[in-house]
């Protein structure tokens, strides 16, 4: 609905531009001259004369041109605004999708860890049966399983909320089913985002919209300067005497722009509005350029974090947990130390997935800023 409203607003601005470039409708009037007093009648045959007049107003040359140009640029700004709204909604959809997908991934990791802890509980039970450890190890394993079951319940609830949010953005009923979202398999090609720079930032939706508004402001400024110029009017009258057409009258007129204060105020207002629009356009370009630079830094940082998790933290945590499991089975460490290593492995794995989600969030932000597709959808699929 939000996108549809923005598009309808843009269509209204486009139609308004057609109106601004057109002449005023001509005017037609009838004048009865010499109506008899004793027998009032508007019958042209009974009056002295009847005039049929058509008049047309003509703005001073240039006024219509600049008003039309301003309306066209305003229409372009409305179209860019509609595109910006669409891009914003798409960004929220991507965020909702990533939230939904991350929760599903967190649930999958939690279930995997739950399976590992279940195996640990079996090991603890076997060692307890053999008299190698106390019953406390078995109870700790059961408590850990209960905690993981509680996390499952929480994640399932959060998944339902995230699904409702995603459906709402897609203009679907909140409870509509959707298939489990695929988790990103990798990242997009680095050149897709590293090559984005100043030229691309200047073409961002917000910068293009502000530029169109600045163009409209300049056209209105030129139109404001012509407020001092008079407008013209031409008229043609057909004269009827009795029941015969007896002649023609031609009329010419012009406005007298003598109210200097009003005209000066109109011109000053248009000039000030133009200056404000140009400053806004410059600010939009600067903001877009800053956003592009900031997001590129954050994307690069996210890539390095993911590489660190993939090459060091996750493999090291898995190795530490494997070593701890062997040491527990041989009685070198207690069960609490083993659980600490299990929890650390789970935390590192979830942090890695969170880093990947944040990476794609930044990619989505960059796509939103530039108004282009950098390949996020391909990376997710």
C-alpha positions in Angstrom: 0.0 0.0 0.0 2.8 2.4 0.8 4.4 1.9 -2.6 1.0 2.2 -4.3 0.3 5.5 -2.6 3.7 6.9 -3.6 3.1 5.9 -7.2 -0.3 7.5 -7.3 1.2 10.7 -5.9 3.8 10.6 -8.7 1.0 10.1 -11.3 -0.9 13.0 -9.9 2.2 15.2 -10.2 2.6 14.0 -13.8 -0.9 15.0 -14.7 -0.5 18.3 -12.9 2.5 19.1 -15.1 0.2 18.9 -18.1 -2.2 21.5 -16.5 0.6 24.0 -15.8 1.7 24.1 -19.4 -1.7 24.9 -20.8 -3.5 28.2 -21.5 -6.5 29.3 -19.4 -9.8 28.3 -20.9 -11.3 31.1 -23.1 -14.2 33.0 -21.7 -17.5 33.6 -23.5 -20.1 36.2 -22.6 -23.3 37.7 -24.0 -24.2 41.4 -23.6 -27.7 42.8 -24.3 -27.7 46.5 -25.2 -30.8 48.7 -25.1 -33.3 46.4 -23.4 -36.8 48.0 -23.8 -38.2 49.3 -20.5 -41.9 48.7 -21.2 -41.5 45.1 -22.2 -38.3 43.6 -20.8 -37.0 40.9 -23.0 -33.6 39.3 -23.8 -34.7 38.3 -27.3 -31.9 39.7 -29.5 -34.6 40.7 -32.1 -36.1 43.1 -29.5 -33.0 44.7 -28.1 -30.9 47.4 -29.8 -27.8 45.2 -30.0 -26.5 41.9 -28.7 -22.7 41.3 -28.4 -21.3 37.7 -28.4 -17.8 38.0 -27.0 -15.0 35.4 -26.7 -11.8 36.4 -24.8 -8.5 34.6 -24.2 -5.8 35.4 -21.7 -2.1 35.1 -22.7 0.6 35.1 -20.0 3.7 37.1 -20.7 6.1 35.0 -22.9 8.2 32.8 -20.6 5.7 32.5 -17.7 4.0 29.3 -19.0 7.4 27.9 -20.1 9.0 28.2 -16.7 5.8 27.0 -14.9 5.7 24.0 -17.1 9.3 23.3 -16.5 8.9 23.5 -12.8 5.9 21.2 -12.9 7.8 18.7 -15.0 10.7 18.7 -12.6 8.3 18.4 -9.6 6.8 15.4 -11.4 10.3 13.9 -11.8 10.9 14.5 -8.1 7.7 12.7 -7.2 8.7 9.8 -9.5 12.1 9.6 -7.7 10.3 9.8 -4.4 8.1 6.9 -5.4 11.2 5.0 -6.3 12.8 5.9 -3.0 9.7 4.7 -1.2 9.9 1.4 -3.1 13.5 1.1 -2.3 12.8 1.8 1.4 10.1 -0.8 1.6 12.4 -3.3 -0.2 15.1 -2.6 2.4 12.7 -3.3 5.2 11.6 -6.5 3.5 15.3 -7.6 3.2 15.8 -6.8 6.9 12.7 -8.8 7.9 13.9 -11.6 5.7 17.4 -11.6 7.3 15.9 -11.5 10.8 13.6 -14.4 9.9 16.4 -16.4 8.3 18.8 -15.7 11.2 16.3 -17.0 13.8 15.8 -20.1 11.7 19.6 -20.6 11.6 19.9 -20.0 15.3 17.2 -22.6 15.9 19.1 -25.1 13.7 22.4 -24.4 15.6 20.6 -24.7 19.0 19.1 -28.1 17.9 22.5 -29.3 16.7 24.0 -28.3 20.1 21.1 -30.0 21.9 22.0 -33.2 20.1 25.6 -32.8 21.1 24.6 -32.2 24.8 22.3 -35.2 24.6 25.3 -37.3 23.6 27.3 -35.8 26.5 24.5 -36.7 28.8 24.8 -40.3 27.6 28.5 -40.2 28.2 28.0 -38.8 31.7 25.4 -41.4 32.5 27.7 -44.2 31.3 30.6 -42.9 33.4 28.2 -42.4 36.4 27.0 -46.0 36.0 30.7 -47.1 36.0 31.3 -45.1 39.2 33.7 -42.8 37.5 31.8 -39.6 38.2 29.2 -38.3 40.5 25.5 -38.0 39.7 26.0 -34.3 39.6 27.4 -34.6 36.0 24.2 -36.3 34.9 22.1 -33.7 36.5 24.1 -30.9 34.9 23.6 -32.4 31.5 19.9 -32.6 32.1 19.8 -28.9 33.2 21.7 -27.9 30.1 19.2 -29.8 27.9 16.4 -28.0 29.7 18.0 -24.7 29.0 18.4 -25.5 25.4 14.8 -26.6 25.2 13.8 -23.2 26.7 15.9 -21.5 24.0 14.0 -23.5 21.3 10.7 -22.3 22.7 11.9 -18.7 22.7 13.3 -18.9 19.1 10.1 -20.5 17.8 8.1 -17.6 19.2 10.5 -15.1 17.7 10.3 -16.9 14.4 6.5 -16.5 14.4 6.8 -12.8 15.1 9.4 -12.3 12.4 7.2 -14.2 9.9 4.2 -11.9 10.8 6.4 -8.9 10.2 7.7 -10.2 6.8 4.1 -11.1 5.7 2.9 -7.6 6.7 5.6 -5.9 4.5 4.6 -8.2 1.7 1.0 -7.1 2.1 0.0 -10.6 3.2 -2.0 -11.8 6.2 0.4 -12.0 9.2 -0.2 -15.7 9.7 0.3 -16.7 6.0 2.8 -19.6 5.7 6.1 -19.2 4.0 8.8 -21.8 3.4 11.8 -21.9 5.7 14.1 -19.2 4.3 17.5 -20.4 3.0 20.5 -19.2 4.8 23.2 -17.4 2.8 25.7 -19.8 1.4 28.4 -17.2 0.8 29.1 -13.5 0.1 28.6 -11.4 -3.1 31.5 -10.6 -5.4 33.7 -7.9 -3.7 33.9 -5.8 -6.9 30.1 -5.4 -6.8 30.4 -3.1 -3.8 34.0 -1.9 -3.8 33.6 -0.1 -7.1 30.7 2.1 -5.7 31.9 5.7 -5.3 31.2 9.3 -5.8 29.5 9.0 -9.2 27.2 6.2 -7.9 26.4 8.2 -4.8 25.3 11.2 -6.9 22.8 8.9 -8.6 21.2 7.7 -5.4 17.4 8.0 -5.2 17.5 10.7 -2.6 20.1 12.7 -4.5 18.2 12.4 -7.8 15.0 13.5 -6.0 16.7 16.5 -4.4 18.3 17.4 -7.8 14.8 17.3 -9.4 13.5 19.6 -6.7 16.4 22.0 -7.2 15.7 22.1 -11.0 12.0 22.9 -10.2 13.2 25.6 -7.8 15.3 27.2 -10.5 12.4 27.2 -13.0 10.1 28.8 -10.4 12.8 31.4 -9.7 12.8 32.4 -13.4 9.0 32.4 -13.3 9.1 34.7 -10.3 11.3 37.2 -12.1 8.5 37.5 -14.7 5.9 38.5 -12.1 6.7 42.1 -13.0 5.7 41.5 -16.6 2.0 42.1 -17.7 -0.3 39.4 -19.0 -2.4 40.0 -22.1 -5.9 39.5 -23.2 -7.5 39.4 -26.7 -11.2 39.4 -27.4 -13.5 39.2 -30.4 -17.2 40.2 -30.4 -19.9 39.5 -32.9 -22.5 42.3 -33.0 -26.1 41.5 -33.7 -28.7 44.2 -34.4 -32.2 43.0 -34.5 -32.1 39.7 -36.3 -28.9 40.5 -38.3 -25.2 40.2 -37.6 -24.0 43.7 -38.3 -20.4 43.9 -37.3 -17.4 42.8 -35.3 -15.5 44.3 -32.3 -11.9 43.5 -31.5 -10.5 44.0 -28.0 -7.0 44.0 -26.5 -6.0 44.4 -22.9 -3.2 43.8 -20.4 -2.7 43.6 -16.7 -1.0 46.4 -14.9 1.5 44.9 -12.4 1.5 48.0 -10.2 1.4 46.3 -6.8 5.1 46.2 -6.5 5.2 44.8 -3.0 3.2 41.7 -4.0 5.4 41.0 -7.1 8.6 41.6 -5.2 7.5 39.2 -2.5 6.6 36.5 -5.0 10.0 36.9 -6.8 11.9 36.8 -3.5 9.9 33.8 -2.3 10.7 31.9 -5.5 14.4 32.8 -5.2 14.6 31.7 -1.6 12.8 28.4 -2.3 15.3 27.8 -5.2 18.3 28.5 -2.9 16.9 26.1 -0.3 16.3 23.4 -2.9 19.8 23.7 -4.2 21.3 23.5 -0.7 19.1 20.5 0.0 20.4 18.8 -3.2 24.0 19.5 -2.2 23.3 18.0 1.3 21.7 14.9 -0.3 24.8 14.3 -2.5 27.0 14.7 0.6 24.9 12.4 2.7 24.8 9.8 0.0 28.6 10.0 -0.5 29.1 9.7 3.3 26.8 6.7 3.5 28.5 4.9 0.7 31.9 5.5 2.3 30.7 4.4 5.7 28.9 1.3 4.4 31.9 0.2 2.4 34.1 0.4 5.5 31.5 -1.6 7.5 31.1 -4.2 4.8 34.9 -4.7 4.6 35.0 -5.0 8.4 32.2 -7.6 8.3 34.0 -9.6 5.7 37.2 -9.7 7.8 35.2 -10.8 10.8 33.5 -13.6 8.9 37.0 -14.7 7.6 38.3 -14.6 11.2 35.4 -16.8 12.3 35.8 -19.2 9.4 39.6 -19.6 9.5 40.3 -19.3 13.3 37.5 -18.9 15.8 35.1 -21.7 14.7 37.8 -24.3 13.9 39.7 -23.5 17.1 36.5 -23.7 19.2 35.6 -27.0 17.6 39.2 -28.3 18.3 39.0 -27.2 21.9 35.6 -28.8 22.4 36.8 -32.1 20.8 39.9 -32.1 23.1 37.7 -31.3 26.1 35.4 -34.2 25.3 38.4 -36.6 25.1 39.8 -35.3 28.4 36.4 -35.7 30.1 36.1 -39.3 28.8 39.5 -40.0 30.3 38.8 -38.2 33.5 41.2 -35.3 33.0 38.6 -32.5 33.4 35.2 -32.3 35.1 31.8 -32.0 33.4 31.5 -28.3 34.1 34.6 -27.6 32.1 33.2 -29.6 29.2 29.9 -27.7 29.4 31.9 -24.4 29.3 33.6 -25.5 26.1 30.3 -26.6 24.6 28.7 -23.2 25.4 31.7 -21.4 24.0 31.4 -23.4 20.7 27.7 -22.6 20.5 28.4 -18.9 21.1 31.1 -18.7 18.5 29.0 -20.4 15.9 26.0 -18.1 16.5 28.3 -15.1 16.5 29.6 -16.2 13.1 26.1 -16.5 11.7 25.2 -13.1 13.2 28.3 -11.6 11.5 27.1 -13.0 8.2 23.6 -11.5 8.7 25.1 -8.1 9.6 27.2 -8.3 6.4 24.1 -8.7 4.3 22.3 -6.0 6.3 25.1 -3.6 5.2 24.9 -4.8 1.6 21.2 -4.1 1.8 21.8 -0.6 3.2 24.3 0.1 0.3 21.7 -1.2 -2.2 19.2 1.1 -0.6 21.6 4.1 -0.7 22.6 3.6 -4.3 19.2 2.4 -5.5 20.8 -0.6 -7.3 21.0 -4.3 -7.0 24.4 -5.5 -5.9 23.6 -9.1 -5.9 22.3 -9.6 -2.4 19.5 -11.9 -3.6 22.0 -14.1 -5.3 24.1 -14.3 -2.2 21.2 -15.3 -0.1 19.9 -18.0 -2.5 
